């Protein structure tokens, strides 16, 4: 009985400390900013947060897919209002932002 209780408590401790717990592993804007107060992020209407600055997504050749929205006031901290947001044709968790001839890529923020 003690062994089962110990095992249960260990599982509870490990799952309670997991970033994004209760959100399917996705990090909230608050969690992203706690990790990096200067993070360049987009927060979508469904609550998904995407961050810019991941080197490997800049090196991949993604094909721009469907437009999923435009940046509205308070939605992003380093993109102008009106920037267009696109998915990629490949399943990737990447958003492509376009504005004033510039392109930036954002990766969905997930806990480890």
Buried (B, 14 or more C-beta within 10 A) or exposed (E): EEEEEEEEEEEEEEEEEEBBEEBEBBBBBEBBBEEEEEBBBBBBEEEBBBBBBBEEBEEEEBEEBEEEBBBEEEBBEBBEEEBBBBBBEEEBBBBBBBBEEEEBBBBBBBBE
